[in-house]
Amino acid sequence: MAIALVLVLVVVGSVLFHFLSPWWWTPIASNWDYIDNTIIISFWITGVVFAAVVLFMAYCVFRFRHREGNRAVYEPENKRLEWWLTVCTAVGVTTLLVPGLFVWSRFVNVPSDATEIEVIGQQWQWSFRLPGKDGKLGTSDTRDVTADNPLGIAPKDPNSQDDVVVEAADLHLPVGKPVKVLLRSIDVLHDFYIPEFRAKMDMIPGSVTYFWFTPTRTGTFQVLCAELCGQGHPLMHGVVVVDTEQDYLAWVGQQQTFAQLSAPKQTGSANQTSGKTMASGLGVAAKLETVEAR
Amino acid sequence: MVDVTPADAVPPAEVAEVELYHPHSWWTKYVFSQDAKVIAVQYSATATAIGLVALVLSWLMRLQLGFPGTFDFITPEAYYQFITMHGMIMVIYLLTALFLGGFGNYLIPLMVGARDMVFPYVNMLSYWVYLAAVLVLVSSFFAPGGPTGAGWTLYPPQAIMTGTPGGQDWGIILMLTSLILFIIGFTMGGLNYVVTVLQGRTRGMTLMRLPLTVWGIFTATVMALLAFPALFVACVMMLLDRALGTSFFMPAIVEMGQQLQHNGGSPILFQHLFWFFGHPEVYIVALPAFGIVSDLISTHARKNIFGYRMMVWAIIAIGALSFVVWAHHMYVSGMHPYFGFFFATTTLIIAIPTAIKVYNWVLTLWRGDIHLTIPMLFALAFIVTFVNGGLTGLFLGNVVVDVPLSDTMFVVAHFHMVMGVAPILVIFGAIYHWYPKVTGRMLDETLGRFHFWVTFLGAYLIFFPMHYLGLMGIPRRYAELTDMTIMTESAHHLNSFISIMAFIVGFAQMVFLFNLIWSIRHGREAGGNPWRATTLEWQTPQTPPAHGNFGKELPIVYRWAYDYSVPGAKEDFIPQNVPGNFGLSKEPA
């Protein structure tokens, strides 16, 4: 008997928790509110089914609990009811699937005006590359990675030379412009994930993966790694700043291109460059130590 | 509406009885035993023991998540070792071994009316190889560098690299070796279960008269025999990558500034192999639970299972479909995005036969005579948690919805609800149900009810709110949830709450263990058929059943397994081996 009451409380409690608890998604900052809408549809359909099934059970347990002299009804099958339920389920499932597939098709088909940028993951930091004035990213290969070329950008490719390299620092993006994010890793699997953008995708060493989005509001957003990448995984944070067009251009102006970074160095910049690479190498080791110390 | 066949049609015996192996000493009777019932107990005890290790590991990881920074000994390295071993033990060494090796061995021969498994010697070997696998797994805790911390999915390249605990030490090698042994051991047992169901049934036991428990275990075993080889080759290839420096899964890699020697391998190939095994594995655990819970509900509601034939076909359909949905674990893996359309569609289609099973369970309750025994309570709790976890599967299976939720706590909550809590509730229900047959005594009722309430409500309170942490975007597999802008103060409090519930639920399992041991001697005498059930295991001449199960004569089966409350019959159950057409029995055929 208690169980019938508890089943009702489970439904009521779950519904109240859903609507009243403070734990909900972060305010969205990209065009993927389509995904949020699909989640809302899913919550409604599944919520109704959950409540219906559990409340029906609660009723059965209450109404048909054993009492002296009771006897169950003998009813092996009821084809009509079974088919009717099957069809209803199929309709419910289709209602979930069809909008989902439409949004997925948007998600995988990148608009032609999207700017390609590149995100490179390595244990345990994020680096970025933006196409320079030519609007094209040069090719890359993990085999080209050296202390002076930590992202493995093809040194001979003419398209590489004006690429803007942001190593282990913040990425800035202009608001309202679609971006195609090309994802690359030079060591293990990582996953470029910003909760406010709703999008994520694994990066696989040896392949280039992608997703696209349009930032819809300015602000500073934290990048998280969402694919286990070793013991530094939870510390692999990064920052993406969504700027107004003006702020963005100002920021880009201050960045160095691949050609500048790898140019035969005068003393000053050589020190700076190798210092930076050393620092990032040390940075990883230092991070590892911090991780172990914690 | 229902095809009616005479309930007493019995074909003649096709195969003569074979002389059983008889043990000659204490060692061959209780240790190196070839009796499926002894092997079942050995499997169950080993699985429970290693499961306790997994339980303790879950406490340790909840200590870290609930009270971050408080426990110095839980380094990120240790945390990843805990989650990896917890997951692997629960999925493979506990759930798979207990359902198939434990329940399969005990129930298949008894329920189909056989004296034993058809290959008793291989069956014995199966257990000992399983034990070796468990010991190799345990040894990794004592190996230099400790066990692997690669996550239970063991994704390369990180699984065999220095940044991952055990990656360049013994951990990953022992893990892979243990899995290989497990699969060898399972294959020996699995072939036995399949052949016994197909060839060892007694006279009159047609396939469509099998209890759903047997259907569930049988289908799961067939699936496991087809799915485990994918894991087997993946393990062998990764072992070669790690030990000999081959490059099956290893592309060109720069690790901490050093170019590695690997070249040309495919990390994503491993994921396909892993999930080609891994998704059927979900149903390898779920189908036996489906079967068992059908029998628990039917017996304790004193009513035939509703829509038996639909239930059988749903089991088979789920088993078949589960081989074409694997890549729904890989929507954000970077595989070709067009795969998403196919795998989302197949995944949502599988919801239909699964929903049919749920409807038929609750419709079995409708106009039943529901005895709220402990097995029935666990069965009801199973339906709640399974429906909950199954429905969140519709989120994650629907490719685009998976994008924000994948790799977050939502996934952790989902799979714990659907393949952790739900099947384990069935295991508990099944233990309360069959313990009297195995030991001859009932488990203590008061302790049992305490165990039920704490486990059901506690587990629901752990995993239901956890979905919302995932919805916030909090990733899974984070040893530290500090320095995160999305992590609010209240989310930390929720995590502490979840951890406290986890300790309470874990404590209730100690009460259960005590009950299991205490009741062997002190439990109430059960008699041969305490639940007044129809299936053959309750009709044995001795309880616990003796070697050979059925005394001199094998039972002959005259009816399906669900003749409860047949109109016109005196009792509210008619055992399968009782002859005579009661006229009003409408066995579906």
Interface residues (C-beta under 8 A of the other chain):
Chain A: M1 I3 V6 L7 V10 S14 F17 S21 P22 W23 W24 W25 T26 W32 Y34 I35 T38 I39 S42 I45 T46 V49 F50 V53 V54 F56 M57 C60 V61 F64 R65 H66 N70 R71 A72 V73 Y74 E75 P76 E77 N78 K79 L81 E82 L85 T86 T89 A90 V93 L96 L97 G100 L101 V103 W104 S105 F107 V108 Q122 Q123 W124 D141 T142 R143 V145 A147 G152 L183 I186 D187 V188 L189 D191 Y193 P195 E196 R198 A199 K200 M201 D202 M203 I204 P205 G206 S207 T209 F221 Q222 L224 C225 A226 E227 L228 C229 G230 Q231 G232 H233 P234 L235 H237 G281 V284 A285 L288 V291 E292 R294
Chain B: M1 V2 G69 T75 P76 E77 Y80 G149 A150 G151 Y155 P157 Q158 M161 G163 T164 P165 G167 P251 A252 I253 V254 E255 M256 G257 Q259 G264 G265 S266 P267 I268 A301 R302 K303 N304 F306 G307 Y308 R309 M310 V332 S333 G334 P337 Y338 G340 F341 A344 T345 L348 I349 A351 I352 A355 I356 V358 Y359 N360 V362 L363 L365 W366 R367 G368 D369 I370 H371 L372 L377 L380 I383 V384 V387 N388 L391 T392 L394 F395 N398 V399 V400 V401 V403 P404 L405 S406 D407 T408 L457 Y460 F464 P465 Y468 L469 L471 M472 G473 P475 R477 Y478 A479 E480 L481 D483 M484 T485 I486 T488 S490 A491 L494 Y562 Y564 S565 V566 P567 D572 L584 K586 E587 P588
